[in-house]
Amino acid sequence: MHSNSWTLREILIVAFLGAVFGVLYLAWVQVWLITQAIFGPVTMDVVMGFWFIVSIIAAAIIRKPGAALLSEVLAAVVQVLLGSPAGLLLIVTGLVQGAGAEAVFAATRWKNYRLPVLMAAGVGAAVASFIYTWIRFDYGALAPGLLIAMFALRCLSGALLGGLLGHWVTQALYRTGVLSGLGIDRDRRVVHG
């Protein structure tokens, strides 16, 4: 059993992930804008899951309470510092998305990081973000069929672009050996040791 207190290395890794994904998230805005011009407004829900990925990766690597939330908030702060047009409201968005993912890990008591849980964390972030954007952009005015489609697409995107892609990235990082001694490595050693 390992402690829930954080080491300096873990804090630095989450800060690094937040910085890297803050830059990637800002770049992803361009992907969204281009695809939206082609496919229309529901495109945001299709691509939204990528904006949850750092919470899944950080949680899967560190395996401690707060990793999902902290990494998502840090990514939002980095985007604001880089001049995101969304401004300071982006930090609220990061809090909401990170909390949605964190809630799923909390439900497992931060003990299960298998693929279905990572995908569920992506869905958790999607649900939390959908509630937030519903309130912020008055989704109640939209047609029920459109709302259902948007919600389903966002949840699917969270599961695939957040959870599944996050799992693949985490596995790729693990294979390099840079994650030795971290939560993911300790858990693997217990299972395989």
C-alpha positions in Angstrom: 0.0 0.0 0.0 1.4 3.4 -1.0 0.8 6.8 0.5 -1.5 9.4 -0.9 1.0 12.1 -0.2 2.7 13.5 -3.3 6.4 13.4 -4.1 8.2 16.3 -5.8 8.7 14.1 -8.8 5.0 13.4 -9.1 4.1 17.1 -8.8 6.7 18.0 -11.5 5.3 15.3 -13.8 1.8 16.5 -13.4 3.0 20.1 -14.0 4.9 19.0 -17.1 1.8 17.1 -18.4 -0.4 20.1 -17.7 2.1 22.4 -19.6 2.4 20.0 -22.6 -1.3 19.4 -22.9 -2.1 23.1 -22.4 -0.1 23.7 -25.6 -1.7 20.7 -27.4 -5.2 21.8 -26.2 -4.7 25.3 -27.7 -3.6 23.7 -31.0 -6.6 21.4 -30.9 -8.8 24.5 -31.0 -7.6 25.0 -34.6 -8.6 21.4 -35.4 -12.0 22.0 -34.0 -12.5 25.3 -35.9 -11.5 23.7 -39.2 -13.7 20.7 -38.8 -16.6 22.9 -37.5 -16.4 24.9 -40.7 -16.9 21.6 -42.6 -19.2 19.6 -40.5 -21.1 22.2 -38.4 -21.7 22.9 -34.7 -21.9 19.3 -33.3 -18.2 19.0 -34.3 -17.3 20.4 -30.9 -18.9 17.4 -29.2 -17.1 15.0 -31.6 -13.6 16.5 -30.8 -14.2 17.4 -27.2 -12.8 14.2 -25.7 -9.2 15.3 -26.6 -9.6 18.2 -24.1 -10.0 15.6 -21.3 -7.0 13.4 -22.1 -4.5 14.9 -19.7 -6.7 14.1 -16.7 -6.8 10.4 -17.8 -3.0 10.3 -18.5 -2.0 12.0 -15.2 -4.3 9.8 -13.1 -3.2 6.6 -14.8 0.5 7.5 -14.2 0.4 9.0 -10.7 -2.6 7.0 -9.3 -3.3 9.4 -6.4 -6.3 11.6 -5.5 -6.2 14.9 -7.3 -4.0 14.0 -10.3 -6.9 14.2 -12.8 -8.2 17.5 -11.5 -4.8 19.1 -11.0 -3.5 18.2 -14.5 -6.7 19.5 -16.2 -6.6 22.8 -14.3 -2.9 23.3 -15.0 -3.5 22.7 -18.7 -6.2 25.4 -18.6 -3.9 27.8 -16.8 -1.2 27.3 -19.4 -3.8 27.9 -22.2 -4.8 31.2 -20.5 -1.1 32.2 -20.1 -0.6 31.5 -23.8 -3.4 33.9 -24.7 -6.4 31.6 -25.3 -9.3 33.7 -26.4 -11.5 31.9 -23.9 -9.7 33.8 -21.1 -10.0 33.1 -17.4 -13.2 31.2 -17.9 -11.1 28.4 -19.3 -9.9 27.7 -15.7 -13.5 27.0 -14.7 -13.8 24.7 -17.7 -10.6 22.9 -16.6 -12.0 22.5 -13.1 -15.3 21.1 -14.3 -13.7 18.6 -16.8 -11.0 17.6 -14.3 -13.6 17.1 -11.6 -15.7 14.9 -13.9 -12.8 12.6 -14.6 -11.7 12.7 -10.9 -15.1 11.6 -9.7 -14.8 8.3 -11.6 -11.4 7.6 -10.1 -12.8 8.5 -6.7 -15.6 6.0 -7.2 -12.9 3.3 -7.4 -11.1 4.9 -4.4 -8.3 5.6 -6.8 -7.5 1.9 -7.1 -8.6 0.9 -10.6 -6.9 2.3 -13.7 -7.9 -0.4 -16.2 -9.1 0.7 -19.7 -12.8 0.6 -18.9 -12.3 2.9 -15.9 -10.2 5.3 -18.0 -12.9 5.4 -20.7 -15.5 5.9 -18.0 -13.4 8.9 -16.7 -13.5 10.3 -20.2 -17.3 10.0 -20.1 -17.3 11.5 -16.6 -15.5 14.6 -17.9 -17.9 14.7 -20.9 -21.0 14.6 -18.6 -19.6 17.3 -16.3 -18.6 19.5 -19.3 -22.0 19.0 -20.9 -23.8 20.2 -17.8 -21.4 23.2 -17.6 -21.8 24.1 -21.3 -25.6 23.6 -21.0 -25.7 26.2 -18.3 -23.2 28.5 -19.9 -24.7 28.4 -23.4 -28.3 27.8 -22.6 -28.6 24.4 -24.2 -32.2 24.3 -23.0 -33.2 26.4 -26.0 -32.0 23.6 -28.4 -34.1 20.9 -30.0 -34.3 17.7 -27.8 -33.0 15.5 -30.7 -30.0 17.8 -31.2 -29.3 17.8 -27.5 -29.4 14.0 -27.3 -27.0 13.7 -30.3 -24.6 16.3 -28.8 -24.6 14.5 -25.5 -24.0 11.0 -27.0 -21.3 12.3 -29.3 -19.5 14.1 -26.4 -19.7 11.0 -24.2 -18.3 8.8 -27.1 -15.6 11.3 -27.7 -14.7 11.4 -24.0 -14.5 7.6 -23.9 -12.4 7.3 -27.1 -10.3 10.6 -27.4 -10.0 10.9 -23.6 -10.0 7.4 -22.2 -8.8 5.1 -25.0 -6.3 7.5 -26.5 -5.2 8.4 -23.0 -4.6 4.7 -22.2 -2.5 4.3 -25.4 -0.4 7.4 -24.6 0.2 6.1 -21.1 1.2 2.7 -22.3 3.6 4.2 -24.8 5.2 6.3 -22.1 5.4 3.4 -19.7 7.2 1.3 -22.3 9.9 3.9 -22.6 10.9 3.4 -18.9 10.4 7.1 -17.9 7.6 6.2 -15.5 9.6 3.8 -13.3 8.9 4.2 -9.6 5.6 6.0 -10.2 2.2 4.7 -9.3 1.7 2.9 -12.6 5.0 1.1 -12.3 4.5 0.2 -8.6 1.1 -1.3 -9.4 2.5 -3.3 -12.4 5.3 -4.7 -10.2 2.8 -5.9 -7.6 0.7 -7.6 -10.3 3.7 -9.1 -12.1 6.0 -9.5 -9.2 
